[in-house]
Amino acid sequence: MMRKNKYGRIVNVSSRYGQLSTMERGDAAYRISKTPLTPEQGAETIVWAATLPDSGLTGKFFSEKKEIEW
């Protein structure tokens, strides 16, 4: 449908466990990092990425609208 309409964007969503550079840190920090966010805060970066202009960033890994290491 996106090709047919020549419009759209795919945003892949992952937890920070998808980030390879910090895999050795364990479960505790991950669980704690999820507790302060409201659903609106959790969706903010996803919506931001989905609405970037066509000339915007692509193929990057983001947290809180900031690029982080993969």
CHARMM-style PDB file with segment names, atoms N, HN, CA, C and O in Angstrom:
ATOM      1  N   MET     1       0.821  -1.174   0.000  1.00  0.00      PROA
ATOM      2  CA  MET     1       0.000   0.000   0.000  1.00  0.00      PROA
ATOM      3  C   MET     1       0.883   1.261   0.000  1.00  0.00      PROA
ATOM      4  O   MET     1       0.562   2.248  -0.662  1.00  0.00      PROA
ATOM      5  N   MET     2       1.988   1.217   0.743  1.00  0.00      PROA
ATOM      6  HN  MET     2       2.249   0.415   1.281  1.00  0.00      PROA
ATOM      7  CA  MET     2       2.861   2.391   0.789  1.00  0.00      PROA
ATOM      8  C   MET     2       3.476   2.649  -0.586  1.00  0.00      PROA
ATOM      9  O   MET     2       3.563   3.798  -1.019  1.00  0.00      PROA
ATOM     10  N   ARG     3       3.896   1.599  -1.267  1.00  0.00      PROA
ATOM     11  HN  ARG     3       3.825   0.666  -0.915  1.00  0.00      PROA
ATOM     12  CA  ARG     3       4.454   1.781  -2.606  1.00  0.00      PROA
ATOM     13  C   ARG     3       3.395   2.310  -3.563  1.00  0.00      PROA
ATOM     14  O   ARG     3       3.659   3.218  -4.352  1.00  0.00      PROA
ATOM     15  N   LYS     4       2.221   1.752  -3.493  1.00  0.00      PROA
ATOM     16  HN  LYS     4       2.007   1.015  -2.853  1.00  0.00      PROA
ATOM     17  CA  LYS     4       1.133   2.179  -4.381  1.00  0.00      PROA
ATOM     18  C   LYS     4       0.813   3.653  -4.171  1.00  0.00      PROA
ATOM     19  O   LYS     4       0.603   4.388  -5.137  1.00  0.00      PROA
ATOM     20  N   ASN     5       0.775   4.086  -2.919  1.00  0.00      PROA
ATOM     21  HN  ASN     5       0.946   3.489  -2.135  1.00  0.00      PROA
ATOM     22  CA  ASN     5       0.444   5.475  -2.605  1.00  0.00      PROA
ATOM     23  C   ASN     5       1.658   6.403  -2.598  1.00  0.00      PROA
ATOM     24  O   ASN     5       1.521   7.619  -2.467  1.00  0.00      PROA
ATOM     25  N   LYS     6       2.857   5.809  -2.743  1.00  0.00      PROA
ATOM     26  HN  LYS     6       2.969   4.821  -2.850  1.00  0.00      PROA
ATOM     27  CA  LYS     6       4.110   6.578  -2.710  1.00  0.00      PROA
ATOM     28  C   LYS     6       4.189   7.454  -1.460  1.00  0.00      PROA
ATOM     29  O   LYS     6       4.582   8.619  -1.499  1.00  0.00      PROA
ATOM     30  N   TYR     7       3.793   6.826  -0.348  1.00  0.00      PROA
ATOM     31  HN  TYR     7       3.474   5.879  -0.317  1.00  0.00      PROA
ATOM     32  CA  TYR     7       3.770   7.543   0.919  1.00  0.00      PROA
ATOM     33  C   TYR     7       3.877   6.535   2.047  1.00  0.00      PROA
ATOM     34  O   TYR     7       3.327   5.437   1.967  1.00  0.00      PROA
ATOM     35  N   GLY     8       4.578   6.908   3.084  1.00  0.00      PROA
ATOM     36  HN  GLY     8       5.026   7.800   3.149  1.00  0.00      PROA
ATOM     37  CA  GLY     8       4.636   6.075   4.281  1.00  0.00      PROA
ATOM     38  C   GLY     8       6.047   5.926   4.800  1.00  0.00      PROA
ATOM     39  O   GLY     8       7.021   6.328   4.164  1.00  0.00      PROA
ATOM     40  N   ARG     9       6.120   5.345   5.954  1.00  0.00      PROA
ATOM     41  HN  ARG     9       5.329   5.019   6.471  1.00  0.00      PROA
ATOM     42  CA  ARG     9       7.424   5.155   6.594  1.00  0.00      PROA
ATOM     43  C   ARG     9       7.315   3.949   7.520  1.00  0.00      PROA
ATOM     44  O   ARG     9       6.296   3.748   8.181  1.00  0.00      PROA
ATOM     45  N   ILE    10       8.365   3.161   7.557  1.00  0.00      PROA
ATOM     46  HN  ILE    10       9.192   3.324   7.020  1.00  0.00      PROA
ATOM     47  CA  ILE    10       8.425   2.029   8.468  1.00  0.00      PROA
ATOM     48  C   ILE    10       9.328   2.414   9.629  1.00  0.00      PROA
ATOM     49  O   ILE    10      10.460   2.854   9.426  1.00  0.00      PROA
ATOM     50  N   VAL    11       8.826   2.250  10.838  1.00  0.00      PROA
ATOM     51  HN  VAL    11       7.907   1.893  11.002  1.00  0.00      PROA
ATOM     52  CA  VAL    11       9.603   2.517  12.041  1.00  0.00      PROA
ATOM     53  C   VAL    11       9.678   1.210  12.821  1.00  0.00      PROA
ATOM     54  O   VAL    11       8.668   0.728  13.334  1.00  0.00      PROA
ATOM     55  N   ASN    12      10.875   0.637  12.909  1.00  0.00      PROA
ATOM     56  HN  ASN    12      11.696   1.028  12.492  1.00  0.00      PROA
ATOM     57  CA  ASN    12      11.076  -0.577  13.703  1.00  0.00      PROA
ATOM     58  C   ASN    12      11.239  -0.173  15.160  1.00  0.00      PROA
ATOM     59  O   ASN    12      11.970   0.766  15.473  1.00  0.00      PROA
ATOM     60  N   VAL    13      10.564  -0.877  16.040  1.00  0.00      PROA
ATOM     61  HN  VAL    13       9.970  -1.640  15.786  1.00  0.00      PROA
ATOM     62  CA  VAL    13      10.583  -0.546  17.460  1.00  0.00      PROA
ATOM     63  C   VAL    13      11.207  -1.703  18.234  1.00  0.00      PROA
ATOM     64  O   VAL    13      10.883  -2.868  18.006  1.00  0.00      PROA
ATOM     65  N   SER    14      12.101  -1.363  19.146  1.00  0.00      PROA
ATOM     66  HN  SER    14      12.364  -0.416  19.332  1.00  0.00      PROA
ATOM     67  CA  SER    14      12.780  -2.367  19.952  1.00  0.00      PROA
ATOM     68  C   SER    14      12.987  -1.818  21.355  1.00  0.00      PROA
ATOM     69  O   SER    14      12.974  -0.607  21.572  1.00  0.00      PROA
ATOM     70  N   SER    15      13.174  -2.710  22.282  1.00  0.00      PROA
ATOM     71  HN  SER    15      13.185  -3.694  22.106  1.00  0.00      PROA
ATOM     72  CA  SER    15      13.598  -2.279  23.605  1.00  0.00      PROA
ATOM     73  C   SER    15      15.094  -2.015  23.544  1.00  0.00      PROA
ATOM     74  O   SER    15      15.725  -2.258  22.515  1.00  0.00      PROA
ATOM     75  N   ARG    16      15.651  -1.536  24.601  1.00  0.00      PROA
ATOM     76  HN  ARG    16      15.139  -1.339  25.437  1.00  0.00      PROA
ATOM     77  CA  ARG    16      17.097  -1.328  24.617  1.00  0.00      PROA
ATOM     78  C   ARG    16      17.853  -2.652  24.569  1.00  0.00      PROA
ATOM     79  O   ARG    16      19.061  -2.654  24.334  1.00  0.00      PROA
ATOM     80  N   TYR    17      17.178  -3.771  24.783  1.00  0.00      PROA
ATOM     81  HN  TYR    17      16.196  -3.770  24.974  1.00  0.00      PROA
ATOM     82  CA  TYR    17      17.836  -5.064  24.630  1.00  0.00      PROA
ATOM     83  C   TYR    17      18.262  -5.289  23.188  1.00  0.00      PROA
ATOM     84  O   TYR    17      19.117  -6.135  22.928  1.00  0.00      PROA
ATOM     85  N   GLY    18      17.690  -4.558  22.253  1.00  0.00      PROA
ATOM     86  HN  GLY    18      16.995  -3.870  22.465  1.00  0.00      PROA
ATOM     87  CA  GLY    18      18.101  -4.650  20.867  1.00  0.00      PROA
ATOM     88  C   GLY    18      19.407  -3.934  20.593  1.00  0.00      PROA
ATOM     89  O   GLY    18      19.964  -4.067  19.503  1.00  0.00      PROA
ATOM     90  N   GLN    19      19.899  -3.192  21.540  1.00  0.00      PROA
ATOM     91  HN  GLN    19      19.447  -3.084  22.425  1.00  0.00      PROA
ATOM     92  CA  GLN    19      21.134  -2.419  21.399  1.00  0.00      PROA
ATOM     93  C   GLN    19      22.320  -3.311  21.747  1.00  0.00      PROA
ATOM     94  O   GLN    19      22.489  -3.683  22.908  1.00  0.00      PROA
ATOM     95  N   LEU    20      23.126  -3.652  20.779  1.00  0.00      PROA
ATOM     96  HN  LEU    20      22.989  -3.350  19.836  1.00  0.00      PROA
ATOM     97  CA  LEU    20      24.220  -4.601  20.984  1.00  0.00      PROA
ATOM     98  C   LEU    20      25.345  -4.064  21.852  1.00  0.00      PROA
ATOM     99  O   LEU    20      26.027  -4.841  22.520  1.00  0.00      PROA
ATOM    100  N   SER    21      25.555  -2.756  21.857  1.00  0.00      PROA
ATOM    101  HN  SER    21      25.000  -2.125  21.315  1.00  0.00      PROA
ATOM    102  CA  SER    21      26.713  -2.206  22.559  1.00  0.00      PROA
ATOM    103  C   SER    21      26.618  -2.307  24.078  1.00  0.00      PROA
ATOM    104  O   SER    21      27.634  -2.154  24.755  1.00  0.00      PROA
ATOM    105  N   THR    22      25.433  -2.561  24.641  1.00  0.00      PROA
ATOM    106  HN  THR    22      24.607  -2.686  24.091  1.00  0.00      PROA
ATOM    107  CA  THR    22      25.310  -2.645  26.102  1.00  0.00      PROA
ATOM    108  C   THR    22      24.630  -3.938  26.557  1.00  0.00      PROA
ATOM    109  O   THR    22      24.015  -3.964  27.623  1.00  0.00      PROA
ATOM    110  N   MET    23      24.729  -4.981  25.785  1.00  0.00      PROA
ATOM    111  HN  MET    23      25.229  -4.959  24.919  1.00  0.00      PROA
ATOM    112  CA  MET    23      24.040  -6.227  26.131  1.00  0.00      PROA
ATOM    113  C   MET    23      24.519  -6.824  27.445  1.00  0.00      PROA
ATOM    114  O   MET    23      23.762  -7.553  28.087  1.00  0.00      PROA
ATOM    115  N   GLU    24      25.719  -6.550  27.862  1.00  0.00      PROA
ATOM    116  HN  GLU    24      26.334  -5.958  27.341  1.00  0.00      PROA
ATOM    117  CA  GLU    24      26.255  -7.176  29.062  1.00  0.00      PROA
ATOM    118  C   GLU    24      25.740  -6.569  30.362  1.00  0.00      PROA
ATOM    119  O   GLU    24      26.113  -7.040  31.436  1.00  0.00      PROA
ATOM    120  N   ARG    25      24.922  -5.573  30.303  1.00  0.00      PROA
ATOM    121  HN  ARG    25      24.619  -5.190  29.430  1.00  0.00      PROA
ATOM    122  CA  ARG    25      24.510  -4.859  31.525  1.00  0.00      PROA
ATOM    123  C   ARG    25      23.452  -5.571  32.358  1.00  0.00      PROA
ATOM    124  O   ARG    25      23.298  -5.237  33.533  1.00  0.00      PROA
ATOM    125  N   GLY    26      22.732  -6.512  31.824  1.00  0.00      PROA
ATOM    126  HN  GLY    26      22.857  -6.783  30.869  1.00  0.00      PROA
ATOM    127  CA  GLY    26      21.802  -7.296  32.636  1.00  0.00      PROA
ATOM    128  C   GLY    26      20.385  -6.780  32.669  1.00  0.00      PROA
ATOM    129  O   GLY    26      20.050  -5.796  32.009  1.00  0.00      PROA
ATOM    130  N   ASP    27      19.543  -7.463  33.454  1.00  0.00      PROA
ATOM    131  HN  ASP    27      19.815  -8.262  33.990  1.00  0.00      PROA
ATOM    132  CA  ASP    27      18.105  -7.208  33.482  1.00  0.00      PROA
ATOM    133  C   ASP    27      17.676  -6.052  34.373  1.00  0.00      PROA
ATOM    134  O   ASP    27      16.724  -5.350  34.032  1.00  0.00      PROA
ATOM    135  N   ALA    28      18.328  -5.832  35.478  1.00  0.00      PROA
ATOM    136  HN  ALA    28      19.102  -6.402  35.755  1.00  0.00      PROA
ATOM    137  CA  ALA    28      17.845  -4.857  36.459  1.00  0.00      PROA
ATOM    138  C   ALA    28      17.710  -3.459  35.867  1.00  0.00      PROA
ATOM    139  O   ALA    28      16.679  -2.811  36.049  1.00  0.00      PROA
ATOM    140  N   ALA    29      18.721  -2.992  35.172  1.00  0.00      PROA
ATOM    141  HN  ALA    29      19.558  -3.519  35.025  1.00  0.00      PROA
ATOM    142  CA  ALA    29      18.661  -1.647  34.590  1.00  0.00      PROA
ATOM    143  C   ALA    29      17.554  -1.550  33.554  1.00  0.00      PROA
ATOM    144  O   ALA    29      16.888  -0.519  33.455  1.00  0.00      PROA
ATOM    145  N   TYR    30      17.352  -2.604  32.786  1.00  0.00      PROA
ATOM    146  HN  TYR    30      17.893  -3.441  32.866  1.00  0.00      PROA
ATOM    147  CA  TYR    30      16.283  -2.611  31.779  1.00  0.00      PROA
ATOM    148  C   TYR    30      14.917  -2.468  32.446  1.00  0.00      PROA
ATOM    149  O   TYR    30      14.112  -1.630  32.040  1.00  0.00      PROA
ATOM    150  N   ARG    31      14.659  -3.271  33.452  1.00  0.00      PROA
ATOM    151  HN  ARG    31      15.314  -3.952  33.782  1.00  0.00      PROA
ATOM    152  CA  ARG    31      13.345  -3.211  34.104  1.00  0.00      PROA
ATOM    153  C   ARG    31      13.108  -1.852  34.749  1.00  0.00      PROA
ATOM    154  O   ARG    31      12.013  -1.300  34.646  1.00  0.00      PROA
ATOM    155  N   ILE    32      14.107  -1.316  35.403  1.00  0.00      PROA
ATOM    156  HN  ILE    32      14.996  -1.765  35.487  1.00  0.00      PROA
ATOM    157  CA  ILE    32      13.976  -0.017  36.050  1.00  0.00      PROA
ATOM    158  C   ILE    32      13.756   1.079  35.019  1.00  0.00      PROA
ATOM    159  O   ILE    32      12.996   2.016  35.269  1.00  0.00      PROA
ATOM    160  N   SER    33      14.412   0.978  33.857  1.00  0.00      PROA
ATOM    161  HN  SER    33      15.029   0.218  33.654  1.00  0.00      PROA
ATOM    162  CA  SER    33      14.285   2.022  32.838  1.00  0.00      PROA
ATOM    163  C   SER    33      12.871   2.119  32.294  1.00  0.00      PROA
ATOM    164  O   SER    33      12.495   3.165  31.765  1.00  0.00      PROA
ATOM    165  N   LYS    34      12.081   1.072  32.404  1.00  0.00      PROA
ATOM    166  HN  LYS    34      12.387   0.223  32.834  1.00  0.00      PROA
ATOM    167  CA  LYS    34      10.726   1.083  31.872  1.00  0.00      PROA
ATOM    168  C   LYS    34       9.712   1.669  32.855  1.00  0.00      PROA
ATOM    169  O   LYS    34       8.628   2.076  32.436  1.00  0.00      PROA
ATOM    170  N   THR    35      10.029   1.723  34.135  1.00  0.00      PROA
ATOM    171  HN  THR    35      10.909   1.393  34.476  1.00  0.00      PROA
ATOM    172  CA  THR    35       9.035   2.137  35.125  1.00  0.00      PROA
ATOM    173  C   THR    35       8.690   3.626  35.106  1.00  0.00      PROA
ATOM    174  O   THR    35       7.532   3.931  35.390  1.00  0.00      PROA
ATOM    175  N   PRO    36       9.590   4.607  34.796  1.00  0.00      PROA
ATOM    176  CA  PRO    36       9.194   6.020  34.864  1.00  0.00      PROA
ATOM    177  C   PRO    36       8.398   6.518  33.671  1.00  0.00      PROA
ATOM    178  O   PRO    36       7.821   7.603  33.745  1.00  0.00      PROA
ATOM    179  N   LEU    37       8.340   5.762  32.558  1.00  0.00      PROA
ATOM    180  HN  LEU    37       8.809   4.880  32.498  1.00  0.00      PROA
ATOM    181  CA  LEU    37       7.711   6.288  31.354  1.00  0.00      PROA
ATOM    182  C   LEU    37       6.202   6.055  31.336  1.00  0.00      PROA
ATOM    183  O   LEU    37       5.720   4.967  31.651  1.00  0.00      PROA
ATOM    184  N   THR    38       5.482   7.087  30.964  1.00  0.00      PROA
ATOM    185  HN  THR    38       5.874   7.971  30.709  1.00  0.00      PROA
ATOM    186  CA  THR    38       4.050   6.930  30.691  1.00  0.00      PROA
ATOM    187  C   THR    38       3.919   6.391  29.264  1.00  0.00      PROA
ATOM    188  O   THR    38       4.884   6.447  28.502  1.00  0.00      PROA
ATOM    189  N   PRO    39       2.743   5.869  28.883  1.00  0.00      PROA
ATOM    190  CA  PRO    39       2.572   5.432  27.492  1.00  0.00      PROA
ATOM    191  C   PRO    39       2.848   6.565  26.492  1.00  0.00      PROA
ATOM    192  O   PRO    39       3.415   6.331  25.424  1.00  0.00      PROA
ATOM    193  N   GLU    40       2.454   7.765  26.837  1.00  0.00      PROA
ATOM    194  HN  GLU    40       1.994   7.955  27.705  1.00  0.00      PROA
ATOM    195  CA  GLU    40       2.697   8.905  25.949  1.00  0.00      PROA
ATOM    196  C   GLU    40       4.192   9.166  25.783  1.00  0.00      PROA
ATOM    197  O   GLU    40       4.658   9.440  24.678  1.00  0.00      PROA
ATOM    198  N   GLN    41       4.938   9.081  26.879  1.00  0.00      PROA
ATOM    199  HN  GLN    41       4.559   8.858  27.778  1.00  0.00      PROA
ATOM    200  CA  GLN    41       6.388   9.282  26.798  1.00  0.00      PROA
ATOM    201  C   GLN    41       7.048   8.155  26.002  1.00  0.00      PROA
ATOM    202  O   GLN    41       7.975   8.397  25.229  1.00  0.00      PROA
ATOM    203  N   GLY    42       6.576   6.944  26.189  1.00  0.00      PROA
ATOM    204  HN  GLY    42       5.823   6.747  26.817  1.00  0.00      PROA
ATOM    205  CA  GLY    42       7.125   5.809  25.462  1.00  0.00      PROA
ATOM    206  C   GLY    42       6.885   5.910  23.963  1.00  0.00      PROA
ATOM    207  O   GLY    42       7.712   5.459  23.171  1.00  0.00      PROA
ATOM    208  N   ALA    43       5.771   6.492  23.569  1.00  0.00      PROA
ATOM    209  HN  ALA    43       5.099   6.858  24.212  1.00  0.00      PROA
ATOM    210  CA  ALA    43       5.429   6.626  22.150  1.00  0.00      PROA
ATOM    211  C   ALA    43       6.054   7.854  21.499  1.00  0.00      PROA
ATOM    212  O   ALA    43       6.080   7.945  20.271  1.00  0.00      PROA
ATOM    213  N   GLU    44       6.550   8.786  22.277  1.00  0.00      PROA
ATOM    214  HN  GLU    44       6.528   8.711  23.274  1.00  0.00      PROA
ATOM    215  CA  GLU    44       7.025  10.061  21.738  1.00  0.00      PROA
ATOM    216  C   GLU    44       8.100   9.902  20.666  1.00  0.00      PROA
ATOM    217  O   GLU    44       7.992  10.523  19.609  1.00  0.00      PROA
ATOM    218  N   THR    45       9.127   9.097  20.897  1.00  0.00      PROA
ATOM    219  HN  THR    45       9.215   8.592  21.756  1.00  0.00      PROA
ATOM    220  CA  THR    45      10.194   8.930  19.917  1.00  0.00      PROA
ATOM    221  C   THR    45       9.695   8.185  18.684  1.00  0.00      PROA
ATOM    222  O   THR    45      10.139   8.472  17.573  1.00  0.00      PROA
ATOM    223  N   ILE    46       8.785   7.239  18.859  1.00  0.00      PROA
ATOM    224  HN  ILE    46       8.424   7.006  19.762  1.00  0.00      PROA
ATOM    225  CA  ILE    46       8.223   6.501  17.726  1.00  0.00      PROA
ATOM    226  C   ILE    46       7.466   7.455  16.809  1.00  0.00      PROA
ATOM    227  O   ILE    46       7.652   7.427  15.592  1.00  0.00      PROA
ATOM    228  N   VAL    47       6.625   8.289  17.380  1.00  0.00      PROA
ATOM    229  HN  VAL    47       6.474   8.312  18.369  1.00  0.00      PROA
ATOM    230  CA  VAL    47       5.871   9.266  16.584  1.00  0.00      PROA
ATOM    231  C   VAL    47       6.824  10.248  15.920  1.00  0.00      PROA
ATOM    232  O   VAL    47       6.646  10.592  14.751  1.00  0.00      PROA
ATOM    233  N   TRP    48       7.823  10.697  16.646  1.00  0.00      PROA
ATOM    234  HN  TRP    48       7.968  10.418  17.595  1.00  0.00      PROA
ATOM    235  CA  TRP    48       8.836  11.608  16.097  1.00  0.00      PROA
ATOM    236  C   TRP    48       9.503  10.989  14.877  1.00  0.00      PROA
ATOM    237  O   TRP    48       9.632  11.639  13.839  1.00  0.00      PROA
ATOM    238  N   ALA    49       9.930   9.729  14.999  1.00  0.00      PROA
ATOM    239  HN  ALA    49       9.825   9.201  15.841  1.00  0.00      PROA
ATOM    240  CA  ALA    49      10.608   9.060  13.885  1.00  0.00      PROA
ATOM    241  C   ALA    49       9.671   8.864  12.692  1.00  0.00      PROA
ATOM    242  O   ALA    49      10.082   9.001  11.540  1.00  0.00      PROA
ATOM    243  N   ALA    50       8.427   8.547  12.977  1.00  0.00      PROA
ATOM    244  HN  ALA    50       8.093   8.436  13.913  1.00  0.00      PROA
ATOM    245  CA  ALA    50       7.459   8.308  11.899  1.00  0.00      PROA
ATOM    246  C   ALA    50       7.099   9.582  11.154  1.00  0.00      PROA
ATOM    247  O   ALA    50       6.626   9.516  10.020  1.00  0.00      PROA
ATOM    248  N   THR    51       7.310  10.720  11.757  1.00  0.00      PROA
ATOM    249  HN  THR    51       7.695  10.773  12.679  1.00  0.00      PROA
ATOM    250  CA  THR    51       6.910  11.980  11.117  1.00  0.00      PROA
ATOM    251  C   THR    51       8.103  12.827  10.672  1.00  0.00      PROA
ATOM    252  O   THR    51       7.932  13.999  10.336  1.00  0.00      PROA
ATOM    253  N   LEU    52       9.303  12.255  10.666  1.00  0.00      PROA
ATOM    254  HN  LEU    52       9.443  11.303  10.939  1.00  0.00      PROA
ATOM    255  CA  LEU    52      10.464  12.975  10.150  1.00  0.00      PROA
ATOM    256  C   LEU    52      10.253  13.276   8.665  1.00  0.00      PROA
ATOM    257  O   LEU    52       9.569  12.519   7.976  1.00  0.00      PROA
ATOM    258  N   PRO    53      10.825  14.360   8.171  1.00  0.00      PROA
ATOM    259  CA  PRO    53      10.721  14.636   6.733  1.00  0.00      PROA
ATOM    260  C   PRO    53      11.476  13.582   5.926  1.00  0.00      PROA
ATOM    261  O   PRO    53      12.308  12.858   6.474  1.00  0.00      PROA
ATOM    262  N   ASP    54      11.192  13.495   4.647  1.00  0.00      PROA
ATOM    263  HN  ASP    54      10.516  14.083   4.202  1.00  0.00      PROA
ATOM    264  CA  ASP    54      11.864  12.508   3.789  1.00  0.00      PROA
ATOM    265  C   ASP    54      13.378  12.641   3.834  1.00  0.00      PROA
ATOM    266  O   ASP    54      14.093  11.659   3.637  1.00  0.00      PROA
ATOM    267  N   SER    55      13.867  13.832   4.087  1.00  0.00      PROA
ATOM    268  HN  SER    55      13.286  14.630   4.247  1.00  0.00      PROA
ATOM    269  CA  SER    55      15.312  14.048   4.161  1.00  0.00      PROA
ATOM    270  C   SER    55      15.868  13.771   5.559  1.00  0.00      PROA
ATOM    271  O   SER    55      17.052  13.997   5.811  1.00  0.00      PROA
ATOM    272  N   GLY    56      15.026  13.285   6.461  1.00  0.00      PROA
ATOM    273  HN  GLY    56      14.065  13.102   6.256  1.00  0.00      PROA
ATOM    274  CA  GLY    56      15.432  13.043   7.842  1.00  0.00      PROA
ATOM    275  C   GLY    56      16.341  11.838   7.988  1.00  0.00      PROA
ATOM    276  O   GLY    56      16.666  11.167   7.009  1.00  0.00      PROA
ATOM    277  N   LEU    57      16.744  11.573   9.207  1.00  0.00      PROA
ATOM    278  HN  LEU    57      16.481  12.119  10.003  1.00  0.00      PROA
ATOM    279  CA  LEU    57      17.642  10.462   9.521  1.00  0.00      PROA
ATOM    280  C   LEU    57      17.000   9.130   9.170  1.00  0.00      PROA
ATOM    281  O   LEU    57      15.780   8.979   9.241  1.00  0.00      PROA
ATOM    282  N   THR    58      17.825   8.170   8.793  1.00  0.00      PROA
ATOM    283  HN  THR    58      18.816   8.292   8.735  1.00  0.00      PROA
ATOM    284  CA  THR    58      17.327   6.837   8.479  1.00  0.00      PROA
ATOM    285  C   THR    58      18.376   5.794   8.860  1.00  0.00      PROA
ATOM    286  O   THR    58      19.574   6.075   8.841  1.00  0.00      PROA
ATOM    287  N   GLY    59      17.921   4.595   9.203  1.00  0.00      PROA
ATOM    288  HN  GLY    59      16.948   4.366   9.219  1.00  0.00      PROA
ATOM    289  CA  GLY    59      18.843   3.518   9.525  1.00  0.00      PROA
ATOM    290  C   GLY    59      19.621   3.725  10.811  1.00  0.00      PROA
ATOM    291  O   GLY    59      20.744   3.236  10.937  1.00  0.00      PROA
ATOM    292  N   LYS    60      19.050   4.432  11.757  1.00  0.00      PROA
ATOM    293  HN  LYS    60      18.138   4.829  11.654  1.00  0.00      PROA
ATOM    294  CA  LYS    60      19.728   4.735  13.025  1.00  0.00      PROA
ATOM    295  C   LYS    60      18.954   4.112  14.181  1.00  0.00      PROA
ATOM    296  O   LYS    60      17.836   3.630  14.004  1.00  0.00      PROA
ATOM    297  N   PHE    61      19.555   4.128  15.354  1.00  0.00      PROA
ATOM    298  HN  PHE    61      20.464   4.520  15.497  1.00  0.00      PROA
ATOM    299  CA  PHE    61      18.942   3.615  16.576  1.00  0.00      PROA
ATOM    300  C   PHE    61      18.786   4.791  17.527  1.00  0.00      PROA
ATOM    301  O   PHE    61      19.764   5.476  17.828  1.00  0.00      PROA
ATOM    302  N   PHE    62      17.567   5.034  18.004  1.00  0.00      PROA
ATOM    303  HN  PHE    62      16.773   4.478  17.760  1.00  0.00      PROA
ATOM    304  CA  PHE    62      17.281   6.218  18.811  1.00  0.00      PROA
ATOM    305  C   PHE    62      16.692   5.862  20.167  1.00  0.00      PROA
ATOM    306  O   PHE    62      16.033   4.835  20.331  1.00  0.00      PROA
ATOM    307  N   SER    63      16.941   6.717  21.113  1.00  0.00      PROA
ATOM    308  HN  SER    63      17.476   7.551  20.979  1.00  0.00      PROA
ATOM    309  CA  SER    63      16.293   6.679  22.417  1.00  0.00      PROA
ATOM    310  C   SER    63      16.019   8.122  22.807  1.00  0.00      PROA
ATOM    311  O   SER    63      16.924   8.956  22.791  1.00  0.00      PROA
ATOM    312  N   GLU    64      14.811   8.407  23.146  1.00  0.00      PROA
ATOM    313  HN  GLU    64      14.076   7.730  23.159  1.00  0.00      PROA
ATOM    314  CA  GLU    64      14.412   9.761  23.536  1.00  0.00      PROA
ATOM    315  C   GLU    64      14.830  10.802  22.490  1.00  0.00      PROA
ATOM    316  O   GLU    64      15.362  11.861  22.824  1.00  0.00      PROA
ATOM    317  N   LYS    65      14.579  10.476  21.230  1.00  0.00      PROA
ATOM    318  HN  LYS    65      14.148   9.615  20.959  1.00  0.00      PROA
ATOM    319  CA  LYS    65      14.837  11.343  20.073  1.00  0.00      PROA
ATOM    320  C   LYS    65      16.315  11.664  19.865  1.00  0.00      PROA
ATOM    321  O   LYS    65      16.647  12.628  19.175  1.00  0.00      PROA
ATOM    322  N   LYS    66      17.197  10.872  20.452  1.00  0.00      PROA
ATOM    323  HN  LYS    66      16.928  10.089  21.013  1.00  0.00      PROA
ATOM    324  CA  LYS    66      18.629  11.067  20.289  1.00  0.00      PROA
ATOM    325  C   LYS    66      19.228   9.771  19.750  1.00  0.00      PROA
ATOM    326  O   LYS    66      18.851   8.682  20.182  1.00  0.00      PROA
ATOM    327  N   GLU    67      20.160   9.893  18.807  1.00  0.00      PROA
ATOM    328  HN  GLU    67      20.466  10.778  18.456  1.00  0.00      PROA
ATOM    329  CA  GLU    67      20.817   8.714  18.265  1.00  0.00      PROA
ATOM    330  C   GLU    67      21.705   8.089  19.340  1.00  0.00      PROA
ATOM    331  O   GLU    67      22.433   8.787  20.046  1.00  0.00      PROA
ATOM    332  N   ILE    68      21.632   6.763  19.450  1.00  0.00      PROA
ATOM    333  HN  ILE    68      21.040   6.196  18.877  1.00  0.00      PROA
ATOM    334  CA  ILE    68      22.484   6.025  20.367  1.00  0.00      PROA
ATOM    335  C   ILE    68      23.245   4.966  19.596  1.00  0.00      PROA
ATOM    336  O   ILE    68      22.850   4.602  18.489  1.00  0.00      PROA
ATOM    337  N   GLU    69      24.334   4.466  20.168  1.00  0.00      PROA
ATOM    338  HN  GLU    69      24.655   4.763  21.068  1.00  0.00      PROA
ATOM    339  CA  GLU    69      25.147   3.446  19.514  1.00  0.00      PROA
ATOM    340  C   GLU    69      24.357   2.179  19.318  1.00  0.00      PROA
ATOM    341  O   GLU    69      23.535   1.814  20.158  1.00  0.00      PROA
ATOM    342  N   TRP    70      24.597   1.514  18.228  1.00  0.00      PROA
ATOM    343  HN  TRP    70      25.265   1.810  17.545  1.00  0.00      PROA
ATOM    344  CA  TRP    70      23.958   0.241  17.949  1.00  0.00      PROA
ATOM    345  C   TRP    70      24.729  -0.842  18.659  1.00  0.00      PROA
ATOM    346  OT1 TRP    70      24.371  -2.016  18.568  1.00  0.00      PROA
TER     347      TRP     70
END
